[in-house]
Amino acid sequence: MRITSTSCICPVLVCLCFVQRCYGAAHHGSIKVTRNQTKHIEGETEVHHRPKRGWVWNQFFVLEEHMGPDPQYVGKLHSNSDKGDGSVKYILTGEGAGTIFIIDDTTGDIHSTKSLDREQKTHYVLHAQAIDRRTNKPLEPESEFIIKVQDINDNAPKFTDGPYIVTVPEMSEMGTSVLQVTATDADDPTYGNSARVVYSILQGQPYFSVDPKTGVIRTALHNMDREAREHYSVVIQAKDMAGQVGGLSGSTTVNITLTDVNDNPPRFPQKHYQLYVPESAQVGSAVGKIKANDADTGSNADMKYTIINGDGSGVFSISTDKETREGILSLKKPLNYEKKKSYTLNIEGANTHLDFRFSHLGPFKDVTMLKIIVGDVDEPPLFTMPSYVMEVYENAKIGTAVGTVTAQDPDTANSLVRYFIDHNTEEDRYFTIDASTGTIKTAKIFDREETPWYNITVAASEIDNPGLVSHVPVGVKILDVNDNPPELARDYDVVVCENAKPGQVIQTVTATDKDNSANGARFHFSLDEGLSLNPNFTLRDNEDNTASILTRQRRYSRTTQDIYYLPVLISDGGVPPLSSSSTLTIRVCACERDGRVRTCHAEAFLSSAGLSTGALIAILLCVVILLAIVVLFITLRRSKKEPLIISEEDVRENVVTYDDEGGGEEDTEAFDITALRNPSAAEELKYRRDVRPEVKPAPKHHPSSGLDSIDVQEFIKQRLAEADLDPSVPPYDSLQTYAYEGHRSEAGSISSLDSATTHSDQDYNYLGDWGPEFKKLAELYGEIESERTT
């Protein structure tokens, strides 16, 4: 089979395919074996023959970007089975078969119907086969071949990372590397010079250069100064075809900025400056600014200002503003035009960050002279002292002079001064001041013990210019006089034991004085001389502002006297001396042997009989236990003996309740209650209905006429005897209520229910003589009698 491929630009590539029976040769291609033939002869061994060679190929080539009106011819397929009679049919399958590549099934010619782009797809793999047109059976095995897209220079180089922004320090050496740029070409680098790129600089000379092969950009000049030019725009071109004519090119921009280095020293614009400062400027305030220029930026321009000499170095100070890089001149001491009218300062400005590579460009500092003119202003009066402290005795009369303040006009005019007190606080109202002389006087009577110190503010202003006012603080100390007598430091609880011995110290007392130590540092203690000698206690002055209370007898008894009173006289050492009298209360208490107080109350007197505290506690516990047992017993008794019948509505007085325990609820039918209520209603003896009697007693007959005159007491006795002799009575008690009062008494009713409606002549005043227990009863009956009389 013969395959032919052609190209418009490259030489014609012709591939010959022929069949060799005995041997096969391939020229820049491959050999395809169509089939293996094996001959079997019966009775002989198997014989293998050489395979028959079929297709001999070379790969096809097709030019990319074909723009002609007709399909581009690729090549031709031909089988050795093709006799030219049209019986062989060629079939093409694989990538792009039928769409991009078409084949003439009779002649085997292959054409490309579309323009191809190698950068999108470099080759196509297809399959070819020859079949018999009549039987559709393959004449040769299917073979694979490749169609390669041949590159043309249709892609320009591109800078994928551009544009670029880069920096390089100023004053760099020539040839300093700045940046390396790289351009890419999509064409085939293995075929021709389509992808061979060279670099060149289109813009940026003579400051920068570029290596044509590597694309490295370098500085081309010495000592490029940022202060002269800071930004550069460099255009780099990349051209394929090794830079030859007809090659495609691309470009990019590289923006280069020179960074600063400290290569410029600071410089003051002037060598002499003059500054006006009024004498009224406040200490610590900023009075002026000065600045040295530095062409550098950032930290390379940082500087520090100092005053190196001059007669004003002690009056002024200078600091550096880091934001504006200015020198701020401040006032350290107040100015006075009348004393000094001008000052001279030498100010230095120096860089703080030095680069020793450029020290030959220095020195990196500069000096200028500043003359300060002090301006005269109308100043407020000036006090002779920054503050005043005065003294005055307490209890001094109103109008007493405390002290004098003095102020003067510091100006040359020396105007008169007027004084006054700012009544801003309550303390300022306690003093007055003479407007002309500045003498301060009291406006109230002071008590040192109440307030020992006062703070006021005195103001002074010029008479000609009242708006100029100055102030001065004045402290007034109130001096002490001996006007408070001493007194005991506290209320003492003095205790003496019953078993105290004579001369025993039972208490040490101290005194206090509201006056200060100058009028009361030494206290004297004594007993009141106006009283007779105390036989029980005495006092001893310890001469250290304390006194001791001592006993004078051997034993004390609470039963005889449990409290003693001891007057004590206390005097101070002031001028004149003052004294006061205080009374100590001394209690008599029972104490242990070691002196500890056991008790001071009267209910503990039993302890003198020899009973200890533990014994008393044991006795009290026994009494409490016995009381608890009694209360519990009474509570149980009351809970068991609740009455069966309690009638709160029965107002008759002669109702007797027998709390005998009976046989229960049914035992109320053991007797005829009707007979007990009215004896005249009893006709016969009624037996119990709840118990069947074993022996029925003989009936007892009573004449009805006798019932009218029978006595109730005799009737009850008779019934009681019958009940005792009745064998049917159960062996348990029953509760019976006898509510019959009997026949009316001839003496009438003795009930007090009707007493409120009757008058009584009885006198109840004797109840008042029976004591407080009957006081309420006497008042009650007395009120009843008075109401009846009314």
C-alpha positions in Angstrom: 0.0 0.0 0.0 1.3 3.4 -0.9 0.7 6.5 1.4 1.5 10.0 0.2 1.5 13.2 2.2 2.2 16.8 1.0 2.8 20.2 2.6 2.7 23.6 1.2 5.7 25.0 3.0 7.9 22.0 3.8 9.3 19.6 1.1 6.9 17.0 -0.2 6.9 13.9 2.0 6.2 10.8 -0.1 5.6 7.4 1.6 5.7 4.3 -0.5 3.9 1.3 0.6 4.5 -1.9 -1.3 4.1 -5.6 -0.6 7.0 -7.9 -0.4 6.4 -11.6 -0.2 9.8 -12.8 0.9 11.1 -9.8 2.8 9.8 -6.4 3.9 11.5 -3.1 4.4 10.2 0.0 6.1 11.4 3.6 5.5 10.6 6.0 8.3 7.6 3.9 9.2 6.3 0.6 10.6 5.2 -2.7 9.2 1.7 -4.2 9.7 1.2 -7.9 9.4 -2.0 -8.7 7.7 -2.3 -12.4 8.5 -0.4 -15.6 9.4 -0.6 -18.6 7.0 -0.1 -22.1 8.3 -0.3 -25.2 6.1 -1.4 -28.5 7.6 -0.5 -31.7 5.7 -2.0 -34.8 7.0 0.6 -37.1 8.3 3.3 -34.4 8.3 4.6 -32.0 10.9 3.2 -28.4 11.1 5.0 -26.0 8.8 5.2 -22.2 9.7 5.6 -19.7 6.8 6.7 -16.1 7.1 3.8 -13.6 7.6 2.7 -11.7 4.6 3.5 -8.0 4.9 0.7 -5.6 4.3 0.8 -1.8 5.2 4.0 0.3 5.4 3.4 3.8 6.9 4.9 7.0 7.8 3.1 9.5 9.9 1.1 12.2 8.2 1.6 16.0 8.6 -0.9 18.7 8.2 -0.3 22.5 8.5 -2.1 24.4 11.1 -4.2 27.5 10.4 -4.9 26.5 6.8 -7.1 29.2 5.4 -7.6 28.0 1.7 -11.0 27.5 0.1 -10.5 23.8 -0.6 -9.9 21.0 1.9 -6.2 20.5 2.6 -4.7 17.3 1.2 -3.2 15.1 3.9 -2.2 11.9 2.2 -3.3 8.7 0.4 -4.0 5.1 1.5 -3.5 2.2 -0.8 -3.8 -1.5 -0.3 -1.9 -4.1 -2.4 -5.3 -5.9 -2.7 -6.6 -2.9 -4.7 -6.5 -3.7 -8.4 -8.0 -0.4 -9.4 -11.4 -2.0 -10.2 -13.2 -0.3 -7.3 -13.7 -3.5 -5.4 -11.7 -2.2 -2.4 -13.4 0.2 0.0 -11.3 2.3 2.5 -12.7 3.2 5.9 -11.3 5.8 8.3 -12.1 5.9 12.0 -10.6 7.6 15.1 -10.1 11.2 16.3 -11.7 13.7 13.9 -12.7 11.0 11.4 -15.7 12.1 9.4 -15.6 15.6 10.9 -12.1 17.0 10.5 -10.6 14.3 8.3 -12.5 12.7 5.4 -11.3 9.9 3.0 -12.3 8.9 -0.5 -13.4 5.3 0.0 -12.4 4.4 -3.5 -9.1 6.2 -4.0 -8.0 6.4 -0.3 -7.2 10.1 -0.5 -7.4 11.9 3.0 -8.3 15.6 3.3 -8.6 18.0 6.2 -11.8 20.0 6.1 -11.1 22.5 9.0 -8.4 24.8 10.0 -6.4 23.2 12.9 -4.6 24.9 15.8 -1.5 23.1 17.1 -1.7 24.9 20.4 -5.1 23.3 21.1 -4.2 19.8 19.8 -0.9 18.6 18.5 -1.8 15.3 16.8 -4.7 13.0 16.0 -4.8 9.2 16.2 -6.8 7.4 13.5 -7.5 3.9 12.2 -7.6 2.7 8.6 -9.0 -0.5 7.1 -9.6 -1.9 3.6 -12.6 -4.1 3.0 -14.2 -5.9 0.1 -16.9 -3.7 -1.3 -19.1 -6.7 -2.3 -18.7 -8.9 0.8 -17.8 -6.2 3.4 -15.1 -8.4 4.7 -11.8 -6.9 5.6 -9.0 -7.4 3.2 -6.3 -6.3 5.6 -6.3 -5.9 9.4 -7.1 -2.5 10.9 -4.0 -0.3 11.2 -3.4 2.8 13.4 -1.6 5.9 12.2 -1.0 9.5 13.5 -1.7 12.8 11.8 0.5 15.5 13.4 -0.4 19.2 13.2 2.7 21.1 11.9 3.4 24.3 13.8 3.7 27.8 12.2 4.7 31.0 14.0 1.2 32.2 14.9 1.7 33.1 18.7 3.5 36.1 20.0 5.4 36.0 23.3 3.4 37.0 26.4 4.4 38.3 29.9 2.0 36.5 32.1 3.0 38.4 35.4 3.1 41.9 34.0 3.0 44.8 34.6 5.6 44.7 37.3 6.2 47.0 40.3 9.6 46.9 41.9 12.0 49.0 44.1 15.7 49.5 44.2 17.7 51.6 46.7 19.0 54.9 45.4 22.7 55.3 45.1 23.1 51.7 44.1 26.1 50.5 42.1 25.8 50.1 38.3 24.7 46.6 37.3 22.6 46.1 40.4 19.9 43.5 39.6 16.4 44.9 39.8 14.1 42.2 38.4 14.0 39.2 36.0 11.1 39.1 33.6 10.0 36.0 31.6 7.9 35.8 28.5 6.3 32.5 27.2 5.6 31.5 23.5 2.8 29.0 22.8 4.5 27.8 19.6 6.4 24.6 19.3 9.8 25.1 20.8 11.1 21.9 19.1 10.4 23.1 15.6 12.2 26.1 14.1 12.6 29.4 15.9 8.9 30.1 16.5 9.3 29.9 20.3 12.9 31.2 20.6 12.5 34.6 22.5 15.0 37.4 23.0 14.5 40.5 25.2 15.2 44.1 24.6 14.4 47.4 26.3 12.2 49.9 24.5 11.9 52.5 27.2 14.0 53.3 30.3 17.4 53.9 28.8 20.0 54.9 29.8 19.0 54.2 33.4 18.3 50.5 33.1 19.3 47.6 30.8 18.0 44.1 30.2 19.8 40.8 29.4 18.5 39.6 25.9 18.6 35.9 26.9 17.7 35.8 30.6 15.5 38.9 30.9 17.3 40.3 34.0 16.9 44.1 34.4 19.9 45.9 35.9 20.8 49.5 36.8 22.8 51.2 34.0 24.0 54.3 35.9 26.0 55.1 39.0 24.5 56.8 42.1 20.9 57.3 40.9 19.5 59.9 43.3 16.0 59.5 44.6 15.8 63.2 45.5 16.5 64.0 41.8 14.0 61.4 40.3 12.1 58.7 42.2 10.0 56.8 39.7 10.9 55.2 36.4 8.8 53.3 33.8 10.7 50.7 31.8 9.2 48.9 28.8 10.6 45.4 28.0 10.0 43.7 24.7 10.1 39.9 24.0 10.4 38.8 20.3 10.4 35.3 18.9 12.2 33.9 15.8 15.3 34.8 17.7 14.6 38.5 17.1 14.7 38.1 13.3 12.6 40.1 11.0 9.1 38.7 10.8 9.1 37.5 14.3 6.2 38.2 16.7 6.7 40.3 19.8 5.1 41.2 23.1 5.9 43.8 25.7 5.4 44.6 29.4 5.9 47.6 31.7 8.1 47.6 34.8 7.5 50.4 37.2 10.7 51.0 39.2 10.9 53.2 42.4 14.0 54.3 44.0 13.9 53.8 47.8 15.4 56.3 50.1 18.7 56.1 52.0 20.1 58.6 54.4 22.3 60.5 52.0 21.2 64.0 52.8 22.1 65.9 56.0 19.5 68.2 57.7 19.8 71.9 56.9 18.2 75.0 58.6 16.8 77.4 56.0 18.3 80.3 57.9 21.3 80.8 60.1 19.6 83.4 62.3 16.0 83.4 63.7 14.2 85.8 66.0 11.2 85.0 68.3 8.9 87.3 70.3 7.6 85.9 73.6 5.5 87.9 76.0 6.5 87.9 79.6 3.0 86.7 80.6 3.7 83.3 78.9 2.9 80.4 81.3 5.7 78.1 82.4 5.5 74.8 80.5 3.7 76.3 77.5 5.1 76.1 73.9 6.3 79.5 72.8 7.7 78.7 69.3 8.7 76.2 66.7 11.8 75.7 64.5 12.5 73.2 61.7 15.5 71.9 59.8 14.8 70.5 56.3 15.9 67.0 55.3 15.4 65.8 51.7 15.2 62.2 52.9 12.1 60.5 54.0 10.9 58.1 56.7 13.3 57.3 59.4 16.2 58.7 57.4 14.7 62.2 58.0 14.2 61.7 61.8 16.1 64.2 63.8 16.6 65.5 67.3 16.8 69.2 68.4 19.0 70.3 71.3 20.1 73.7 72.8 23.8 73.5 72.8 24.6 76.9 74.4 23.3 80.4 75.0 22.2 82.5 78.0 18.6 81.1 77.7 19.4 77.4 78.0 18.1 77.5 81.6 15.0 79.4 80.8 13.9 77.5 77.7 13.8 73.9 76.6 13.3 72.2 73.2 11.7 68.9 72.2 11.1 67.2 68.9 7.7 66.5 67.3 8.0 63.1 65.7 5.1 63.7 63.3 6.1 67.1 61.9 9.9 66.8 62.7 9.8 70.3 64.2 11.6 71.6 67.3 9.0 72.8 70.0 10.4 75.6 72.2 8.9 75.6 75.7 9.3 77.9 78.7 11.0 76.4 81.8 10.9 79.5 84.0 8.8 82.6 84.1 9.9 85.7 82.1 10.2 89.1 83.5 10.6 92.0 81.1 11.8 94.3 83.9 14.7 92.0 84.7 15.8 90.6 81.3 14.5 91.7 77.9 16.2 89.1 75.5 17.8 85.7 75.3 20.1 84.0 72.7 19.9 80.2 72.0 22.1 78.0 69.7 19.9 75.1 68.4 21.3 72.0 66.7 19.3 69.6 64.5 20.9 66.2 63.9 19.7 62.9 62.2 19.1 60.0 64.5 19.6 57.2 62.0 23.0 57.4 60.2 24.2 55.3 57.2 28.0 55.0 57.4 28.2 54.3 53.7 27.4 57.9 53.1 29.3 59.5 56.0 31.5 61.3 53.4 28.4 63.3 52.5 28.1 64.6 56.1 28.1 65.9 58.8 24.5 65.0 59.2 23.6 67.9 61.5 23.2 71.7 61.4 23.2 74.6 63.8 21.3 77.9 63.9 21.0 80.8 66.3 17.7 81.9 67.8 17.2 85.3 69.5 14.2 85.6 71.8 12.7 89.0 72.5 10.7 89.3 75.8 7.6 91.5 75.4 6.4 93.8 78.1 2.7 93.2 79.2 0.6 94.7 81.9 0.9 92.0 84.6 -1.4 91.4 87.7 0.0 92.3 91.2 2.6 89.9 92.5 2.4 88.7 96.1 5.6 88.8 98.1 5.2 85.1 99.1 3.7 82.2 97.2 1.6 81.3 100.3 1.0 82.6 103.8 0.5 80.9 107.2 -1.0 82.9 110.0 -2.0 82.2 113.6 -4.8 83.4 115.9 -5.9 82.2 119.4 -9.2 80.6 119.9 -11.9 82.5 121.6 -10.4 85.7 120.3 -12.9 88.6 119.8 -14.4 89.4 116.4 -12.2 91.9 114.6 -8.9 90.5 116.0 -6.0 91.0 113.4 -4.7 87.7 112.1 -1.9 88.9 109.7 -1.2 91.0 106.6 -0.6 90.0 103.0 1.4 92.2 100.6 1.3 92.5 96.8 2.9 94.9 94.3 2.5 95.8 90.7 5.6 94.3 88.9 5.3 96.7 86.0 7.2 100.0 85.8 3.9 101.9 86.4 3.7 100.4 90.0 -0.1 100.9 90.2 -1.9 100.8 93.6 -3.3 97.4 94.7 -6.7 96.5 96.1 -7.1 93.3 98.3 -10.2 91.2 98.7 -11.3 87.6 99.7 -13.1 85.3 97.3 -16.1 84.1 99.2 -16.2 80.9 97.3 -16.3 78.6 100.4 -17.8 78.8 103.8 -14.4 79.3 105.4 -13.8 82.5 103.4 -16.8 84.1 105.3 -15.1 83.8 108.7 -12.5 86.4 107.8 -12.4 90.0 106.5 -9.5 91.9 104.8 -8.6 95.6 104.6 -8.7 96.5 100.9 -5.9 98.9 101.2 -3.5 97.4 103.7 -4.2 93.7 103.2 -4.7 93.1 107.0 -6.8 90.0 107.7 -9.2 90.0 110.7 -11.6 87.5 112.3 -15.3 87.6 111.6 -16.3 85.0 114.2 -15.2 83.5 117.5 -13.2 80.3 116.8 -13.0 77.1 118.8 -9.9 75.1 118.2 -11.4 71.9 119.3 -14.1 72.3 116.6 -11.9 73.4 113.7 -8.1 73.8 114.2 -7.3 75.1 110.7 -8.8 77.4 108.0 -7.8 77.8 104.4 -8.8 81.0 102.5 -7.9 82.6 99.2 -6.9 86.3 99.0 -7.0 88.1 95.7 -5.2 91.3 94.6 -5.9 93.5 91.6 -4.7 96.8 90.2 -6.9 99.7 90.9 -6.3 101.0 87.3 -7.0 97.6 85.7 -9.3 95.5 87.9 -9.3 92.7 85.3 -5.8 91.7 86.2 -6.2 89.6 89.4 -3.7 87.4 91.2 -4.5 84.9 94.0 -2.6 83.6 97.0 -3.5 80.8 99.5 -3.6 81.8 103.2 -3.7 79.2 105.9 -4.9 80.3 109.4 -4.0 78.1 112.4 -6.2 78.4 115.5 -4.0 78.4 118.6 -5.1 76.7 121.7 -6.0 78.2 125.0 -6.8 76.1 128.2 -10.6 76.2 128.0 -11.4 72.5 128.5 -11.1 70.7 131.8 -9.7 67.2 131.8 -12.1 64.2 132.2 -11.9 60.5 132.5 -10.8 58.8 129.2 -13.9 56.5 129.3 -16.6 55.1 131.5 -14.9 52.6 133.8 -16.5 49.4 135.1 -14.7 49.0 138.4 -15.1 45.7 140.2 -13.9 44.8 143.7 -13.9 41.2 144.9 -15.4 40.3 148.2 -12.2 38.7 149.3 -10.0 41.7 148.4 -7.1 42.6 150.6 -6.2 46.1 151.8 -4.0 48.1 149.5 -5.0 46.0 146.4 -5.1 47.9 143.1 -8.5 47.3 141.6 -8.4 49.8 138.7 -6.1 52.2 136.8 -7.7 55.2 135.3 -6.5 57.7 132.7 -7.8 61.1 131.6 -8.1 63.1 128.4 -8.2 66.8 127.6 -9.6 68.4 124.4 -6.9 71.0 124.6 -3.5 70.3 123.1 -0.5 69.0 125.0 0.7 72.5 125.9 -2.4 73.1 128.0 -3.0 69.6 129.4 -0.1 67.4 129.1 0.2 66.7 132.8 -2.9 65.5 134.8 -3.2 65.4 138.6 -5.6 62.9 140.3 -6.9 63.2 143.9 -10.0 62.5 146.0 -12.4 65.3 146.7 -11.0 67.1 149.7 -14.4 68.5 150.5 -15.6 65.1 151.5 -14.7 63.1 154.6 -12.0 60.4 154.4 -13.3 57.4 152.4 -12.9 54.3 154.7 -13.4 51.8 151.8 -11.1 53.0 148.9 -8.3 55.5 148.3 -6.6 56.9 145.1 -2.9 57.1 144.2 -1.6 59.5 141.5 1.0 57.6 139.4 2.4 60.8 138.0 2.2 59.5 134.5 -1.2 60.8 133.7 -2.8 57.7 135.3 -4.1 57.0 138.8 -4.7 53.7 140.7 -7.8 52.9 142.8 -6.8 50.9 145.9 -8.9 49.1 148.6 -8.7 50.1 152.3 -10.5 47.2 154.1 -10.1 43.5 154.1 -13.4 42.1 153.0 -16.5 43.4 151.3 -20.0 41.9 151.3 -22.6 42.2 148.7 -25.3 41.5 151.2 -24.2 44.5 153.2 -23.5 46.9 150.2 -23.0 45.9 146.6 -22.2 49.3 145.0 -19.8 52.1 146.1 -19.3 55.5 144.6 -15.9 57.2 144.6 -15.6 60.9 143.5 -12.2 61.6 141.7 -10.9 65.2 141.1 -8.7 65.6 137.9 -6.8 68.9 137.1 -4.5 69.8 134.2 -1.3 71.7 133.9 -2.5 74.5 131.8 -2.5 78.2 132.5 -4.8 78.8 134.2 -5.3 75.2 135.4 -8.7 73.6 135.0 -10.2 70.7 136.9 -13.2 68.5 136.9 -14.8 65.9 139.2 -15.9 62.5 138.1 -17.5 59.7 140.1 -16.4 56.1 139.7 -19.0 53.3 140.4 -17.5 50.3 142.1 -19.4 47.0 142.2 -18.8 44.2 144.7 -18.6 40.8 143.1 -17.8 37.2 144.0 -14.5 36.1 142.6 -12.5 32.9 142.2 -9.4 32.4 144.2 -7.3 33.5 141.2 -9.2 36.8 141.1 -11.5 36.0 138.2 -15.0 37.4 138.7 -17.6 34.7 139.2 -20.8 36.7 139.5 -22.0 40.1 140.6 -25.8 39.4 140.8 -27.8 38.8 143.9 -29.4 35.5 142.8 -26.0 33.9 143.2 -25.8 34.4 146.9 -26.4 30.7 147.5 -22.9 30.1 146.3 -21.6 31.4 149.6 -23.1 28.3 151.3 -20.5 26.1 149.7 -22.3 25.1 146.5 -20.2 25.3 143.4 -21.4 26.4 140.0 -21.6 22.8 138.8 -23.8 21.8 141.7 -26.2 24.7 141.1 -26.5 23.8 137.5 -27.2 20.1 138.4 -30.0 21.2 140.8 -31.6 23.4 138.2 -31.5 20.6 135.7 -33.3 18.3 138.1 -36.0 20.9 138.8 -36.5 21.4 135.1 -36.8 17.6 134.5 -39.4 17.2 137.4 -41.5 20.1 136.0 -41.4 18.5 132.5 -42.6 15.2 134.0 -45.5 16.9 135.9 -46.6 18.8 132.8 -46.5 15.6 130.7 -48.6 13.7 133.3 -51.2 16.4 133.5 -51.4 16.6 129.7 -52.0 12.8 129.5 -54.7 12.9 132.2 -56.5 15.7 130.5 -56.4 13.9 127.2 -58.0 10.7 128.7 -60.8 12.5 130.8 -62.7 14.5 128.3 -66.3 14.8 129.4 -68.9 12.8 127.5 -71.6 15.5 127.7 -70.6 19.2 127.7 -73.5 21.5 127.2 -72.5 25.0 126.7 -76.1 26.2 126.4 -77.3 24.8 129.7 -77.4 27.9 131.9 -78.7 26.3 135.0 -76.3 26.4 137.9 -77.2 23.2 139.8 -76.0 20.8 137.1 -73.8 18.2 138.7 -71.7 16.0 136.4 -70.3 12.7 137.6 -67.3 11.7 135.7 -67.6 8.0 136.4 -66.3 5.8 133.7 -69.1 3.6 132.4 -69.5 0.9 130.0 -69.7 3.0 126.9 -72.3 4.5 124.7 -74.9 1.7 125.1 -74.7 1.8 128.9 -76.8 5.0 129.0 -79.9 2.7 128.8 -79.1 0.9 132.1 -81.4 3.3 134.0 -84.5 5.1 133.2 -83.3 8.7 132.8 -86.9 10.0 132.8 -87.4 8.9 136.3 -84.4 10.7 137.5 -85.4 13.9 135.8 -88.9 13.8 137.5 -89.6 11.3 140.3 -93.3 11.8 139.8 -93.1 10.3 136.3 -91.7 6.9 137.6 -94.3 4.2 137.5 -92.3 1.0 137.4 -88.7 -0.3 137.3 -87.4 -0.6 133.8 -84.7 -3.2 133.1 -81.7 -2.7 130.8 -82.2 -3.5 127.2 -78.6 -4.1 126.4 -78.0 -7.0 128.9 -80.3 -9.9 129.5 -80.6 -10.5 133.3 -80.0 -14.0 134.7 -82.4 -13.6 137.6 -85.3 -11.2 137.4 -85.8 -9.5 140.7 -89.1 -9.2 142.4 -91.2 -6.2 141.3 -91.6 -3.4 143.8 -94.9 -1.6 144.0 -95.2 2.0 145.2 -98.3 3.8 145.6 -98.7 6.6 143.2 -99.8 8.9 145.9 -96.4 8.4 147.6 -94.5 9.5 144.5 -95.7 13.0 144.8 -94.1 13.4 148.2 -91.0 11.4 147.7 -87.7 13.2 148.3 -85.1 13.2 145.4 -82.3 12.3 147.7 -84.2 9.3 149.0 -85.1 8.4 145.4 -81.6 8.4 144.2 -80.4 6.3 147.2 -83.1 3.8 146.4 -82.1 3.6 142.7 -78.5 3.3 143.7 -79.2 0.4 146.0 -81.2 -1.3 143.3 -78.4 -0.9 140.8 -75.9 -2.4 143.2 -78.1 -5.4 143.9 -79.0 -5.9 140.3 -77.2 -9.1 139.0 -77.6 -7.9 135.4 -75.5 -4.8 135.9 -72.2 -5.2 133.9 -68.9 -5.0 135.9 -68.1 -1.5 134.5 -69.2 2.0 135.4 -71.5 4.2 133.5 -71.7 7.9 133.2 -75.1 9.3 134.4 -76.2 12.9 134.3 -78.6 14.0 137.0 -80.2 17.1 135.7 -83.1 17.4 138.0 -83.0 20.3 140.5 -85.9 19.0 142.6 -89.0 21.0 143.9 -88.7 24.7 144.2 -87.3 25.9 147.5 -89.4 28.0 149.7 -86.4 30.4 150.1 -86.5 31.1 146.3 -83.7 30.9 143.8 -80.2 31.5 145.0 -78.9 31.8 141.4 -76.9 34.9 140.4 -78.4 34.9 136.9 -81.1 37.3 138.0 -78.9 39.4 140.2 -78.3 42.0 137.5 -82.0 43.0 137.7 -82.3 43.2 141.5 -81.0 45.9 143.7 -78.6 45.1 146.5 -77.7 47.2 149.5 -74.5 45.3 150.2 -71.3 47.5 150.4 -68.3 46.1 148.5 -65.8 48.7 149.6 -64.3 46.2 152.0 -62.8 44.4 148.9 -60.3 47.2 148.5 -58.8 46.3 151.8 -58.0 42.8 150.8 -54.9 43.7 148.9 -53.9 44.1 145.2 -55.2 40.6 144.4 -58.8 41.8 144.9 -58.3 45.3 143.4 -59.8 44.4 140.0 -62.9 42.8 141.8 -63.4 45.8 143.9 -63.2 48.1 140.9 -65.7 45.9 139.1 -68.3 45.8 141.8 -67.7 49.5 142.5 -68.5 50.3 138.9 -71.6 48.1 139.0 -72.9 49.9 142.1 -72.2 53.3 140.5 -74.1 52.4 137.4 -77.1 51.2 139.4 -77.1 54.4 141.3 -77.0 56.4 138.1 
